[in-house]
Amino acid sequence: MTAYKLASRASHPASSIIEIPAPSRAAGPIRIGGDEGVVVVAGPCSVESREIMFQTAEAVRNAGAVMLRAGAFKPRTSPYSFQGLGVEGLRILMEVREQYGLPIITEVMDTRDVEMVGEVSDVLQIGARNTQNYSLLKAVGRVNKPVLLKRGIAGTIEELLMSAEYVMSQGNMRVILCERGIRTYEKATRNTLDLNAVPVLKSLSHLPVVVDPSHGTGLTSLVPTMALASVAAGADALLVEVHPDPAKATSDGQQTLDFSQFADMMQRMSKVTAALGRRVQTWSGGA
């Protein structure tokens, strides 16, 4: 018996499907996991302004994304880097969700902010730097919101599953695992995107698996290729950074797609999923 009893496929043989209600009554829920099709989540690294968020939401929705990602609170390696707009960023995300009907994924960094962020975000993200912040994991485990749990910067697969266990042990079974690249000796890319993790996690756990090729590679030119490879490896969803002008982005511009690059990636993805007997979930209804 494994230590991660609740997350283990041995204790839950069927693949879990995480349902995320759409903000608009005209749209059906988004379902991540099982045979529900690939979900694409897209948006800028950070909430920078209302204008940028509205432009991006419209562009990614038109290209086929069904959820929006952006950070209101940003953990940065340097204390002098842009840390996000905080509460103002949450207000902007609320406006965008209301206007475009796209469910929101945004990161929560502090136990004191879980309730506040949970009022806005449809999925609570735990970033790589907080994967072993056990107090935070327990806090999100006590709320009725899906949790997207990123793999630690140098975390093992077992450590990721044990972190999921912390969340689930508090009663919240709606956990989504995210492979976002790990730190290795390789310097050609920002991180080493471990696509082995997708089938390994699916064999060990019933939880859905998401891949973040933006952080996984750190290079715009590699994101589309690794996104398609992630789908071929069996990823249930993708987390992709998109911005109207990546060169001017306040954070992670070097790994961010512009609107045309994202649209091209989505077109290519539809061909890959068709060849694999899979499909990309499409947005329905809304504004």
C-alpha positions, -999 to 999 in steps of 0.1 A, spaced: 0 0 0 13 34 -10 15 63 15 -7 84 -8 -38 63 -1 -65 88 -13 -46 98 -45 -37 62 -54 -53 44 -83 -51 13 -62 -78 28 -39 -97 44 -67 -93 24 -100 -115 47 -122 -100 79 -135 -114 109 -116 -132 137 -136 -130 172 -121 -161 192 -131 -158 230 -132 -190 249 -135 -191 276 -162 -197 311 -150 -223 316 -177 -256 298 -175 -255 294 -212 -224 272 -211 -220 237 -199 -195 227 -172 -159 219 -181 -148 184 -172 -111 176 -168 -100 139 -168 -110 106 -181 -121 106 -217 -136 141 -216 -111 156 -241 -82 180 -238 -89 212 -219 -68 243 -228 -62 270 -202 -46 301 -215 -37 336 -204 -9 359 -193 15 350 -165 3 380 -145 -27 403 -144 -12 435 -157 -42 456 -166 -79 454 -174 -72 461 -211 -47 433 -215 -69 408 -197 -99 416 -218 -79 414 -250 -64 381 -240 -96 366 -229 -113 374 -262 -84 361 -282 -79 328 -264 -116 321 -263 -119 326 -300 -89 303 -306 -105 275 -285 -94 279 -249 -121 272 -224 -105 285 -192 -84 316 -184 -52 317 -163 -34 347 -148 -17 355 -115 -30 383 -92 -4 373 -66 30 364 -81 58 345 -63 90 357 -79 126 347 -74 137 383 -70 120 405 -44 124 434 -69 104 417 -97 67 425 -104 47 407 -76 13 411 -92 -16 435 -86 -30 416 -57 -66 425 -48 -70 448 -78 -59 419 -100 -87 397 -84 -112 425 -92 -101 425 -129 -104 387 -131 -139 389 -118 -148 414 -145 -132 393 -172 -151 362 -161 -184 380 -161 -177 394 -196 -164 363 -213 -178 334 -193 -144 317 -189 -137 300 -156 -106 314 -139 -74 297 -125 -53 319 -103 -27 312 -76 -31 315 -39 1 319 -19 -10 325 17 -33 307 40 -48 341 49 -59 347 13 -75 313 6 -111 325 12 -106 358 -7 -90 341 -37 -116 313 -36 -144 339 -40 -130 348 -74 -111 318 -88 -129 287 -100 -98 267 -95 -71 274 -68 -36 270 -81 -8 260 -58 25 270 -74 57 251 -76 73 271 -47 44 261 -24 39 225 -33 53 215 1 37 244 21 17 220 42 -3 246 60 -14 260 27 -22 226 13 -44 218 43 -61 252 40 -72 246 3 -81 211 13 -108 226 35 -126 247 8 -150 235 -18 -129 245 -48 -109 224 -73 -71 227 -67 -45 227 -94 -13 214 -77 20 221 -95 50 198 -91 78 213 -70 108 229 -87 129 198 -80 101 176 -67 97 139 -73 65 123 -85 60 107 -51 64 141 -34 38 156 -57 14 128 -49 20 132 -12 12 169 -15 -20 159 -32 -27 136 -3 -24 166 21 -51 184 2 -74 153 0 -69 143 36 -88 175 45 -118 164 25 -112 181 -9 -110 153 -35 -110 176 -65 -72 178 -71 -56 183 -105 -19 174 -108 4 196 -130 38 188 -145 55 221 -151 91 211 -155 118 204 -129 152 218 -123 180 196 -136 216 202 -147 204 211 -182 208 248 -190 195 249 -225 160 254 -212 145 270 -181 134 237 -168 133 201 -180 98 192 -189 93 157 -177 67 141 -200 75 108 -184 55 121 -155 22 121 -175 19 83 -180 36 76 -147 11 97 -128 -18 83 -147 -6 47 -137 -1 56 -101 -31 80 -95 -67 85 -106 -63 123 -106 -62 143 -138 -28 154 -151 -21 189 -166 11 200 -184 25 235 -184 48 237 -214 54 274 -208 72 270 -175 84 236 -185 106 250 -213 109 287 -206 111 294 -244 83 305 -266 97 286 -296 94 253 -277 59 258 -262 38 246 -292 59 216 -298 59 204 -262 22 212 -259 15 188 -287 38 162 -272 20 166 -239 -13 158 -256 3 127 -273 16 116 -238 -19 117 -225 -23 150 -207 -58 159 -197 -52 196 -200 -27 223 -209 -17 255 -191 -3 280 -217 9 315 -212 -5 340 -238 -1 378 -240 -9 404 -267 27 416 -267 50 391 -249 81 414 -253 63 439 -231 50 414 -205 58 422 -169 68 386 -163 78 355 -183 75 371 -217 103 349 -230 80 318 -226 47 334 -237 29 330 -270 12 359 -288 -23 356 -301 -14 343 -336 11 318 -322 -16 305 -298 -42 302 -326 -18 283 -348 -10 259 -319 -47 253 -314 -52 245 -350 -23 220 -350 -36 205 -318 -69 196 -333 -51 176 -359 -30 158 -333 -60 149 -311 -79 137 -341 -50 114 -351 -49 100 -315 -87 95 -313 -90 124 -288 -106 158 -290 -101 193 -277 -129 206 -255 -145 237 -270 -161 267 -254 -199 269 -256 -222 297 -248 -214 328 -228 -209 363 -238 
